[in-house]
Every structure is written in structure tokens, then in C-alpha cells.
């Protein structure tokens, strides 16, 4: 178990750096998709601060982020992640 803990501690800063390094609207989408992946893997609890920061930033840009989004899969993931963390997003216009 010690070897696993050492490996986790080594990889954690790398994942944080990847999560926080994206900039711009398209990158906000990528960060939210990465949050979805972390939730799916059961690792979101390791990155709560970064997740809340990303969602706070993304919620302010939600209309701009969704303006030209055609991929229903991406839209559904974005809605799901925001709602999971307590951000209400109307499904109507």
C-alpha cells in the first residue's frame, strides 16, 4: 500500500497541473469533461478545490460556452457536472 500511496502522491500534482492549465472557452469545456472523468474514476475527492474553481469560472461563461456546441454528449456531460455540484442550469432557452 505504501508504494501505491507514493505513486498517487507523485501523480496528483501532474493531474492538478493538467486540470488547471487549460485556458479559454474550449478549454473550459475540456476541464469540465476532465472533471467528469475524475468523477467517473472516483478521484474527484482528491481535486475538490480545483473542481469548484473550474465550475465557478465555467458557470459565469455558460452561455458563451454553449453558444455553438453541437455535440449532445458534451452538452449532457456539462449539464450533469454543473448540476452534480449544485449549479442550476435551465434546459430551456
N, CA, C and O atoms as a MOPAC input file, in Angstrom:
PM7 MOZYME 1SCF
protein

 N      0.81700 1    -1.20200 1     0.00000 1
 C      0.00000 1     0.00000 1     0.00000 1
 C      0.85800 1     1.26200 1     0.00000 1
 O      0.45500 1     2.28400 1    -0.55600 1
 N      2.02300 1     1.20100 1     0.61200 1
 C      2.90400 1     2.36500 1     0.63300 1
 C      3.36100 1     2.74200 1    -0.76800 1
 O      3.47800 1     3.92400 1    -1.09300 1
 N      3.61700 1     1.73800 1    -1.59600 1
 C      4.03000 1     2.00600 1    -2.97500 1
 C      2.91800 1     2.70200 1    -3.75300 1
 O      3.18100 1     3.60200 1    -4.55100 1
 N      1.68200 1     2.28700 1    -3.51800 1
 C      0.53800 1     2.91000 1    -4.18700 1
 C      0.38900 1     4.35600 1    -3.73200 1
 O      0.14500 1     5.24300 1    -4.55000 1
 N      0.53500 1     4.59800 1    -2.42800 1
 C      0.43100 1     5.96100 1    -1.88500 1
 C      1.51100 1     6.86400 1    -2.47800 1
 O      1.24400 1     8.02100 1    -2.80100 1
 N      2.71700 1     6.34600 1    -2.62000 1
 C      3.81600 1     7.12100 1    -3.21200 1
 C      3.49500 1     7.46300 1    -4.66600 1
 O      3.74200 1     8.58500 1    -5.10900 1
 N      2.95000 1     6.50900 1    -5.40200 1
 C      2.58000 1     6.73400 1    -6.80300 1
 C      1.46200 1     7.76600 1    -6.91400 1
 O      1.50400 1     8.63900 1    -7.78200 1
 N      0.47300 1     7.66900 1    -6.04500 1
 C     -0.63000 1     8.64400 1    -6.03700 1
 C     -0.10300 1    10.04000 1    -5.74500 1
 O     -0.46300 1    11.00000 1    -6.42600 1
 N      0.74100 1    10.15300 1    -4.74300 1
 C      1.30600 1    11.45700 1    -4.38300 1
 C      2.15600 1    12.04500 1    -5.50000 1
 O      2.23700 1    13.26600 1    -5.64000 1
 N      2.78700 1    11.19200 1    -6.29400 1
 C      3.59900 1    11.66600 1    -7.41600 1
 C      2.73000 1    12.13800 1    -8.58100 1
 O      3.07900 1    13.10300 1    -9.26100 1
 N      1.61300 1    11.47100 1    -8.81400 1
 C      0.75600 1    11.79600 1    -9.95700 1
 C     -0.22500 1    12.92900 1    -9.68200 1
 O     -0.65500 1    13.61100 1   -10.61200 1
 N     -0.57800 1    13.13400 1    -8.43900 1
 C     -1.57200 1    14.14900 1    -8.08200 1
 C     -1.21500 1    15.54700 1    -8.58700 1
 O     -2.08200 1    16.19800 1    -9.17000 1
 N      0.01700 1    16.05000 1    -8.39800 1
 C      0.35100 1    17.38400 1    -8.92300 1
 C      0.28400 1    17.46000 1   -10.44600 1
 O     -0.04900 1    18.50600 1   -11.00300 1
 N      0.59700 1    16.36700 1   -11.11200 1
 C      0.52800 1    16.34800 1   -12.57800 1
 C     -0.90900 1    16.50700 1   -13.05500 1
 O     -1.18000 1    17.25700 1   -13.99200 1
 N     -1.83100 1    15.79800 1   -12.40400 1
 C     -3.25000 1    15.89600 1   -12.77200 1
 C     -3.77100 1    17.29700 1   -12.47100 1
 O     -4.50000 1    17.86800 1   -13.28200 1
 N     -3.41000 1    17.86100 1   -11.31600 1
 C     -3.82100 1    19.23200 1   -10.97900 1
 C     -3.31800 1    20.21500 1   -12.01500 1
 O     -4.04600 1    21.11900 1   -12.42600 1
 N     -2.07500 1    20.04300 1   -12.44000 1
 C     -1.49500 1    20.93500 1   -13.44700 1
 C     -2.24300 1    20.83200 1   -14.77100 1
 O     -2.51300 1    21.84800 1   -15.41000 1
 N     -2.57300 1    19.63300 1   -15.18000 1
 C     -3.32800 1    19.45000 1   -16.42700 1
 C     -4.70700 1    20.08500 1   -16.30400 1
 O     -5.15700 1    20.78700 1   -17.20900 1
 N     -5.37400 1    19.83600 1   -15.18000 1
 C     -6.72600 1    20.36500 1   -14.97000 1
 C     -6.75100 1    21.88400 1   -14.98000 1
 O     -7.68600 1    22.47700 1   -15.51700 1
 N     -5.75700 1    22.51800 1   -14.40400 1
 C     -5.75900 1    23.96300 1   -14.27000 1
 C     -5.03000 1    24.69000 1   -15.40200 1
 O     -5.05800 1    25.92000 1   -15.45400 1
 N     -4.38300 1    23.96300 1   -16.30200 1
 C     -3.57800 1    24.62600 1   -17.32900 1
 C     -4.38000 1    25.08100 1   -18.54600 1
 O     -3.93800 1    25.97900 1   -19.26300 1
 N     -5.53400 1    24.49400 1   -18.79500 1
 C     -6.35000 1    24.88200 1   -19.94100 1
 C     -6.86800 1    26.30300 1   -19.75200 1
 O     -7.25200 1    26.68000 1   -18.64500 1
 N     -6.88400 1    27.10000 1   -20.83400 1
 C     -7.38600 1    28.47200 1   -20.79000 1
 C     -8.34000 1    28.69400 1   -21.95600 1
 O     -8.16900 1    28.09100 1   -23.01600 1
 N     -9.34200 1    29.55100 1   -21.77700 1
 C    -10.29000 1    29.88800 1   -22.83500 1
 C    -11.57300 1    29.08100 1   -22.74200 1
 O    -11.70500 1    28.19900 1   -21.89300 1
 N    -12.52300 1    29.39200 1   -23.62700 1
 C    -13.83800 1    28.75000 1   -23.60800 1
 C    -13.74000 1    27.26700 1   -23.93800 1
 O    -14.28200 1    26.44000 1   -23.20400 1
 N    -13.06000 1    26.91200 1   -25.02200 1
 C    -12.93600 1    25.49800 1   -25.37600 1
 C    -12.20800 1    24.72900 1   -24.29200 1
 O    -12.51600 1    23.56500 1   -24.03400 1
 N    -11.25100 1    25.37200 1   -23.66000 1
 C    -10.52800 1    24.68900 1   -22.59500 1
 C    -11.40400 1    24.51400 1   -21.36100 1
 O    -11.22200 1    23.54700 1   -20.62100 1
 N    -12.34700 1    25.41900 1   -21.11800 1
 C    -13.27300 1    25.25100 1   -20.00100 1
 C    -14.09800 1    23.99600 1   -20.22700 1
 O    -14.35300 1    23.24300 1   -19.28800 1
 N    -14.51300 1    23.76700 1   -21.45100 1
 C    -15.23000 1    22.53000 1   -21.78000 1
 C    -14.34700 1    21.32200 1   -21.50000 1
 O    -14.80100 1    20.33600 1   -20.91900 1
 N    -13.09800 1    21.39800 1   -21.90900 1
 C    -12.17500 1    20.28900 1   -21.68000 1
 C    -11.98500 1    20.02400 1   -20.19200 1
 O    -11.90900 1    18.87200 1   -19.76300 1
 N    -11.91000 1    21.09400 1   -19.40900 1
 C    -11.74500 1    20.94200 1   -17.96200 1
 C    -12.97500 1    20.28000 1   -17.35400 1
 O    -12.85100 1    19.43000 1   -16.47300 1
 N    -14.15900 1    20.66400 1   -17.82000 1
 C    -15.38600 1    20.06300 1   -17.29600 1
 C    -15.46800 1    18.59100 1   -17.69900 1
 O    -15.89900 1    17.75600 1   -16.90500 1
 N    -15.05900 1    18.27000 1   -18.92000 1
 C    -15.02700 1    16.86600 1   -19.33800 1
 C    -14.01200 1    16.07800 1   -18.51100 1
 O    -14.23700 1    14.90700 1   -18.20300 1
 N    -12.91300 1    16.70700 1   -18.15600 1
 C    -11.92700 1    16.05700 1   -17.29800 1
 C    -12.49000 1    15.84100 1   -15.88900 1
 O    -12.22000 1    14.81800 1   -15.26000 1
 N    -13.26800 1    16.80100 1   -15.40100 1
 C    -13.92200 1    16.63800 1   -14.10200 1
 C    -14.85700 1    15.43300 1   -14.14900 1
 O    -14.90000 1    14.64100 1   -13.20800 1
 N    -15.60200 1    15.29300 1   -15.24100 1
 C    -16.48600 1    14.14100 1   -15.41000 1
 C    -15.69500 1    12.84000 1   -15.33700 1
 O    -16.12300 1    11.87900 1   -14.69700 1
 N    -14.53900 1    12.81600 1   -15.99600 1
 C    -13.68700 1    11.63800 1   -15.97700 1
 C    -13.20700 1    11.34400 1   -14.55000 1
 O    -13.20500 1    10.19000 1   -14.12100 1
 N    -12.80100 1    12.38500 1   -13.81900 1
 C    -12.34500 1    12.20100 1   -12.44200 1
 C    -13.46700 1    11.66200 1   -11.55600 1
 O    -13.23300 1    10.80200 1   -10.70700 1
 N    -14.69200 1    12.17400 1   -11.75600 1
 C    -15.84200 1    11.67300 1   -11.00100 1
 C    -16.06900 1    10.19900 1   -11.33200 1
 O    -16.27900 1     9.37500 1   -10.44100 1
 N    -16.02200 1     9.88200 1   -12.61800 1
 C    -16.25900 1     8.50300 1   -13.05500 1
 C    -15.22500 1     7.53600 1   -12.49200 1
 O    -15.54100 1     6.38100 1   -12.20600 1
 N    -13.99600 1     8.00300 1   -12.33400 1
 C    -12.92500 1     7.16000 1   -11.79700 1
 C    -12.90500 1     7.13300 1   -10.26900 1
 O    -12.14100 1     6.38100 1    -9.66400 1
 N    -13.75000 1     7.96000 1    -9.65100 1
 C    -13.78500 1     8.01900 1    -8.19200 1
 C    -12.64900 1     8.82400 1    -7.59800 1
 O    -12.29200 1     8.63200 1    -6.43600 1
 N    -12.07600 1     9.72700 1    -8.38600 1
 C    -10.92700 1    10.51000 1    -7.93500 1
 C    -11.25300 1    11.97800 1    -7.67800 1
 O    -10.36700 1    12.75000 1    -7.31000 1
 N    -12.49900 1    12.37000 1    -7.86400 1
 C    -12.86900 1    13.77900 1    -7.73600 1
 C    -12.59500 1    14.32500 1    -6.33900 1
 O    -12.30400 1    15.51200 1    -6.18700 1
 N    -12.68300 1    13.48800 1    -5.33400 1
 C    -12.45800 1    13.95200 1    -3.95900 1
 C    -11.02100 1    14.42800 1    -3.75100 1
 O    -10.75100 1    15.17800 1    -2.81300 1
 N    -10.11800 1    14.01200 1    -4.59300 1
 C     -8.72000 1    14.43500 1    -4.49300 1
 C     -8.49100 1    15.83100 1    -5.06900 1
 O     -7.44400 1    16.43800 1    -4.84300 1
 N     -9.48900 1    16.34400 1    -5.82500 1
 C     -9.31600 1    17.60100 1    -6.55200 1
 C    -10.48700 1    18.55400 1    -6.34700 1
 O    -10.82000 1    19.31900 1    -7.25200 1
 N    -11.10900 1    18.52400 1    -5.19100 1
 C    -12.30300 1    19.32400 1    -4.92800 1
 C    -12.07400 1    20.82100 1    -5.14300 1
 O    -12.90400 1    21.48700 1    -5.76300 1
 N    -10.98500 1    21.34600 1    -4.65200 1
 C    -10.71500 1    22.78300 1    -4.78200 1
 C    -10.61400 1    23.19500 1    -6.24200 1
 O    -11.18300 1    24.21200 1    -6.63800 1
 N     -9.90100 1    22.42200 1    -7.04300 1
 C     -9.74400 1    22.72000 1    -8.46600 1
 C    -11.07800 1    22.58900 1    -9.20200 1
 O    -11.37100 1    23.36300 1   -10.11400 1
 N    -11.87900 1    21.60500 1    -8.80000 1
 C    -13.18600 1    21.41000 1    -9.42700 1
 C    -14.08900 1    22.60100 1    -9.14600 1
 O    -14.71300 1    23.13000 1   -10.06600 1
 N    -14.17000 1    23.02900 1    -7.90200 1
 C    -15.02800 1    24.16900 1    -7.56800 1
 C    -14.55300 1    25.43800 1    -8.28300 1
 O    -15.37600 1    26.23400 1    -8.73500 1
 N    -13.25900 1    25.63000 1    -8.38700 1
 C    -12.72500 1    26.80100 1    -9.08800 1
 C    -13.09200 1    26.75900 1   -10.57400 1
 O    -13.49400 1    27.77000 1   -11.15000 1
 N    -12.95200 1    25.59600 1   -11.18000 1
 C    -13.28900 1    25.42900 1   -12.59400 1
 C    -14.77300 1    25.67000 1   -12.84000 1
 O    -15.14300 1    26.34700 1   -13.80000 1
 N    -15.62100 1    25.12000 1   -11.98000 1
 C    -17.06400 1    25.27700 1   -12.17000 1
 C    -17.52400 1    26.69700 1   -11.90100 1
 O    -18.44900 1    27.18200 1   -12.55400 1
 N    -16.90400 1    27.35900 1   -10.96400 1
 C    -17.23700 1    28.76300 1   -10.70500 1
 C    -16.91800 1    29.60700 1   -11.93500 1
 O    -17.72000 1    30.44200 1   -12.35400 1
 N    -15.74500 1    29.38200 1   -12.50300 1
 C    -15.34600 1    30.10600 1   -13.71800 1
 C    -16.25800 1    29.74500 1   -14.88800 1
 O    -16.69900 1    30.62200 1   -15.63100 1
 N    -16.53800 1    28.45300 1   -15.04800 1
 C    -17.35900 1    27.97900 1   -16.16400 1
 C    -18.80300 1    28.42700 1   -16.07000 1
 O    -19.42700 1    28.70400 1   -17.09400 1
 N    -19.35400 1    28.50400 1   -14.85800 1
 C    -20.74800 1    28.90500 1   -14.70300 1
 C    -20.95600 1    30.34100 1   -15.17000 1
 O    -22.02000 1    30.67500 1   -15.69100 1
 N    -19.96100 1    31.18100 1   -14.99000 1
 C    -20.04700 1    32.55800 1   -15.45800 1
 C    -19.99000 1    32.67600 1   -16.97800 1
 O    -20.40200 1    33.68700 1   -17.54600 1
 N    -19.48000 1    31.63800 1   -17.62800 1
 C    -19.32200 1    31.64800 1   -19.08500 1
 C    -20.23800 1    30.63500 1   -19.77100 1
 O    -20.02000 1    30.30100 1   -20.93500 1
 N    -21.25200 1    30.14500 1   -19.07300 1
 C    -22.05300 1    29.03600 1   -19.58800 1
 C    -22.72700 1    29.35300 1   -20.91800 1
 O    -22.73000 1    28.51000 1   -21.81600 1
 N    -23.29400 1    30.54100 1   -21.06600 1
 C    -23.96500 1    30.87600 1   -22.33000 1
 C    -22.96700 1    30.94300 1   -23.47500 1
 O    -23.22700 1    30.43700 1   -24.56700 1
 N    -21.84300 1    31.56000 1   -23.22300 1
 C    -20.79200 1    31.65300 1   -24.23500 1
 C    -20.24700 1    30.26500 1   -24.58600 1
 O    -19.94900 1    29.98200 1   -25.74600 1
 N    -20.12300 1    29.41600 1   -23.58300 1
 C    -19.58800 1    28.07800 1   -23.77400 1
 C    -20.54100 1    27.20600 1   -24.59300 1
 O    -20.09400 1    26.38100 1   -25.38900 1
 N    -21.84900 1    27.38500 1   -24.40200 1
 C    -22.83300 1    26.55100 1   -25.08300 1
 C    -23.31000 1    27.13000 1   -26.41200 1
 O    -24.06100 1    26.47100 1   -27.13100 1
 N    -22.89700 1    28.33300 1   -26.74800 1
 C    -23.41200 1    29.03300 1   -27.92800 1
 C    -23.30900 1    28.21800 1   -29.21200 1
 O    -24.28200 1    28.15400 1   -29.96400 1
 N    -22.19300 1    27.60700 1   -29.48200 1
 C    -22.00800 1    26.88600 1   -30.74800 1
 C    -21.79500 1    25.39500 1   -30.54100 1
 O    -21.29200 1    24.71200 1   -31.43400 1
 N    -22.16700 1    24.88900 1   -29.39400 1
 C    -21.94600 1    23.46800 1   -29.10900 1
 C    -23.01600 1    22.62500 1   -29.79300 1
 O    -24.20800 1    22.79100 1   -29.53400 1
 N    -22.58500 1    21.72500 1   -30.66400 1
 C    -23.49200 1    20.86500 1   -31.43200 1
 C    -23.52700 1    19.44400 1   -30.88300 1
 O    -24.46600 1    18.69800 1   -31.16400 1
 N    -22.53500 1    19.06600 1   -30.11700 1
 C    -22.40600 1    17.69800 1   -29.62800 1
 C    -23.26300 1    17.49000 1   -28.38200 1
 O    -22.96300 1    18.02800 1   -27.31600 1
 N    -24.32600 1    16.71000 1   -28.52300 1
 C    -25.25700 1    16.47800 1   -27.42600 1
 C    -24.58700 1    15.76400 1   -26.25800 1
 O    -24.93400 1    16.01700 1   -25.10500 1
 N    -23.64200 1    14.88500 1   -26.53100 1
 C    -22.91500 1    14.18100 1   -25.47800 1
 C    -22.16100 1    15.16900 1   -24.59500 1
 O    -22.22400 1    15.07600 1   -23.36900 1
 N    -21.45200 1    16.11100 1   -25.20300 1
 C    -20.70200 1    17.12200 1   -24.45000 1
 C    -21.65400 1    17.99100 1   -23.64200 1
 O    -21.39200 1    18.26800 1   -22.47100 1
 N    -22.74700 1    18.42200 1   -24.24600 1
 C    -23.72500 1    19.25900 1   -23.54700 1
 C    -24.29100 1    18.52100 1   -22.33400 1
 O    -24.42100 1    19.10300 1   -21.25700 1
 N    -24.62600 1    17.25000 1   -22.50700 1
 C    -25.21500 1    16.49200 1   -21.39800 1
 C    -24.21900 1    16.31300 1   -20.25800 1
 O    -24.60600 1    16.37600 1   -19.09100 1
 N    -22.95900 1    16.09200 1   -20.57000 1
 C    -21.93700 1    15.96000 1   -19.52700 1
 C    -21.76300 1    17.28100 1   -18.78600 1
 O    -21.67600 1    17.29900 1   -17.55800 1
 N    -21.71300 1    18.36800 1   -19.51500 1
 C    -21.54600 1    19.68300 1   -18.88500 1
 C    -22.72200 1    19.95500 1   -17.94500 1
 O    -22.51600 1    20.39000 1   -16.81200 1
 N    -23.94200 1    19.70800 1   -18.39900 1
 C    -25.11700 1    19.90800 1   -17.55200 1
 C    -25.03400 1    19.02100 1   -16.31600 1
 O    -25.28400 1    19.47800 1   -15.20100 1
 N    -24.68400 1    17.75700 1   -16.51300 1
 C    -24.62500 1    16.81000 1   -15.41200 1
 C    -23.60100 1    17.24600 1   -14.36200 1
 O    -23.89200 1    17.21200 1   -13.16600 1
 N    -22.41600 1    17.65100 1   -14.79400 1
 C    -21.36600 1    18.05900 1   -13.85100 1
 C    -21.79800 1    19.29600 1   -13.06900 1
 O    -21.64900 1    19.34200 1   -11.84800 1
 N    -22.33100 1    20.29600 1   -13.76400 1
 C    -22.78400 1    21.50100 1   -13.06500 1
 C    -23.87200 1    21.16700 1   -12.04700 1
 O    -23.82400 1    21.63500 1   -10.91000 1
 N    -24.84200 1    20.36800 1   -12.44900 1
 C    -25.93000 1    20.03100 1   -11.53500 1
 C    -25.44100 1    19.17900 1   -10.37300 1
 O    -25.93800 1    19.31400 1    -9.25500 1
 N    -24.49300 1    18.32100 1   -10.61700 1
 C    -23.93200 1    17.48000 1    -9.54300 1
 C    -23.31200 1    18.33000 1    -8.44400 1
 O    -23.36100 1    17.97100 1    -7.26700 1
 N    -22.73000 1    19.45200 1    -8.83300 1
 C    -22.08500 1    20.33600 1    -7.86300 1
 C    -22.96400 1    21.51100 1    -7.45600 1
 O    -22.46500 1    22.51500 1    -6.94700 1
 N    -24.28200 1    21.39100 1    -7.68200 1
 C    -25.23500 1    22.34700 1    -7.14200 1
 C    -25.48000 1    23.60200 1    -7.95800 1
 O    -26.06000 1    24.55900 1    -7.44500 1
 N    -25.06100 1    23.62500 1    -9.19900 1
 C    -25.32300 1    24.77000 1   -10.07200 1
 C    -26.55700 1    24.45700 1   -10.91100 1
 O    -26.56800 1    23.48400 1   -11.66600 1
 N    -27.59100 1    25.27800 1   -10.78000 1
 C    -28.79900 1    25.05900 1   -11.56300 1
 C    -28.61700 1    25.65300 1   -12.95100 1
 O    -28.24100 1    26.81500 1   -13.10900 1
 N    -28.89100 1    24.83400 1   -13.93900 1
 C    -28.85300 1    25.28100 1   -15.33200 1
 C    -30.18000 1    24.85800 1   -15.96000 1
 O    -30.52900 1    23.67800 1   -15.95100 1
 N    -30.90200 1    25.80900 1   -16.49400 1
 C    -32.16700 1    25.52300 1   -17.15500 1
 C    -31.91100 1    24.80500 1   -18.46500 1
 O    -30.97700 1    25.14300 1   -19.19200 1
 N    -32.73000 1    23.82400 1   -18.76600 1
 C    -32.59100 1    23.10800 1   -20.02300 1
 C    -33.28900 1    23.82500 1   -21.17100 1
 O    -33.11200 1    23.45700 1   -22.33200 1
 N    -34.08200 1    24.84600 1   -20.85200 1
 C    -34.76000 1    25.65200 1   -21.87800 1
 C    -33.98700 1    26.90600 1   -22.16500 1
 O    -32.98700 1    27.20200 1   -21.51100 1
 N    -34.45900 1    27.64700 1   -23.15500 1
 C    -33.78300 1    28.89900 1   -23.51300 1
 C    -34.33800 1    30.04100 1   -22.74600 1
 O    -33.89000 1    31.17500 1   -22.91600 1

